[in-house]
Amino acid sequence: MNDQPVNTKEVNDILNNLAGTLLDSIQKWEDVVFIGIRSGGVLVAKKVVDLLEEKTGKDIPLGALDIALYRDDLSKMRFYPEVRKTDIPFSVDDKTVILVDDVLHTGRSVRAAIDHIVDLGRPMRIYLMVLFDRGGREFPIQADFVGKQIDLSDEKIIKIEASEDTEATIDVIICEVNR
Amino acid sequence: MTWPYKDLIAIHDLKREEIATILDMASSFKEISKRDIKKVPTLRGKTVVLLFYEPSTRTRLSFELAAKRLSADTTALSASGSSFTKGETIMDAAYNVMAMAPDCIVVRYPYAGIPRKMAQLLPCSVINAGDGYHEHPTQALLDMFTMKERFGTLDGLRVAIVGDIMHSRVARSNVYGLRKMGARVVLVAPKTLLPPGVDTWGVDVSAELDPVIPDADVIMMLRVQKERLNRQFFSGDREYSFFYGLNRARVEKMKTDAVIMHPGPMNRGVEITCDAADSARSMILDQVENGVAIRMTLLYLSLGGSVNVD
């Protein structure tokens, strides 16, 4: 099964709304940095940062976080996940960090990401922004900025990919979990 | 991604794409050592025992730091402070260590084959930190990682390995690895220090250093292993240095972007002069830095998931 519940136009609207909400909520942009969780979160963060840079005329720093080494299920896995590079070319000390992921589900990835960020420094505060919130939390974690709420059964996963036809959009794919 | 091994005993056992995976992942692990907080929680609760039956500075420290930066607990045992001096065999020592439930044993031993034997008999991961004249796989991996960082690829790279090839596990591991990765290797040594059967290794061999220098991208100098050279292999340090030492005159004949490597410890004034060791071409300290990243990668891969052992 493979369907596309959110079309390209709707994704663009959601991204625009997120950028608009951030502009309304945050007054001081000097100390704001974006950190995306690899790989979907980086894609979403990049799109939102592009929109914000267009609107504010400022350069907004963007980093990528790999949380493989911070997962809490490593001892339960048959094989460890591939480790990619954390690439944060700025200090997070005293910054307002907008942590970005594509989908908020159990909250475990966000827990790992927060642990990772505090190993890099001491931000002033961390906001969480997600493209989709699908519920099903296992940790007491909520997002500050949500693109869209989606109800999905546990057998399904949402994936996002860079769209192949144009650079400007994201494809959203829903498929069955491979168990 | 799946990593099929619980142990790392020899580069000889690895496929080209597995070496490529290690080298790719190592750059992710290298980044951790550049942070203010040089630690990730990945191997929390795992125990790594370092069994070193031969002296070591770099390798032991490197493994220990690698394990600690992944949050594993480490403890090190060396031959001089252990029951080995009271006559306990290495396998008895290994079973006793195993009874204390480590997740990984890193072993260095003066004779070939012991790490493999331990890997076959023990349920924990075993990583070879050098066994006799056999292999020193993590050294070759860190050497290849250093070359790849510098040149972008190992394919087509011309690597000269100079010195006591016969007694060098570093040379053997590098030859196996570099050939799998597409590099061209030339071994340079007096004939007394070439092992029998070197003609089957698939490398070029030269008894002279000078003709090799202008073509080499990497010149890897091996240590004159005084502790192993108890027989007469060459007339003396001065003669060796004259024919096989890397000095300023030879460095000046190297290709513009060629580099100098050495696995350490160096005998300054014998196989390498200070001019060469401290020159801008020297990657010797990069090798040491990269060693920690490579060993973090291997601990991560070897301790990952469950592997059945009969």
Chai-1 contact restraints between the chains, C-beta under 6 A:
chainA,res_idxA,chainB,res_idxB,connection_type,confidence,min_distance_angstrom,max_distance_angstrom,comment,restraint_id
A,L69,B,V40,contact,1.0,0.0,6.0,A-B,restraint_1
A,L69,B,T42,contact,1.0,0.0,6.0,A-B,restraint_2
A,M77,B,G305,contact,1.0,0.0,6.0,A-B,restraint_3
A,R78,B,G305,contact,1.0,0.0,6.0,A-B,restraint_4
A,R78,B,S306,contact,1.0,0.0,6.0,A-B,restraint_5
A,F79,B,T2,contact,1.0,0.0,6.0,A-B,restraint_6
A,F79,B,G304,contact,1.0,0.0,6.0,A-B,restraint_7
A,F79,B,G305,contact,1.0,0.0,6.0,A-B,restraint_8
A,Y80,B,G304,contact,1.0,0.0,6.0,A-B,restraint_9
A,E82,B,M1,contact,1.0,0.0,6.0,A-B,restraint_10
A,V83,B,M25,contact,1.0,0.0,6.0,A-B,restraint_11
A,V83,B,S28,contact,1.0,0.0,6.0,A-B,restraint_12
A,R84,B,S28,contact,1.0,0.0,6.0,A-B,restraint_13
A,K85,B,S28,contact,1.0,0.0,6.0,A-B,restraint_14
A,K85,B,E31,contact,1.0,0.0,6.0,A-B,restraint_15
A,T86,B,E31,contact,1.0,0.0,6.0,A-B,restraint_16
A,D119,B,I37,contact,1.0,0.0,6.0,A-B,restraint_17
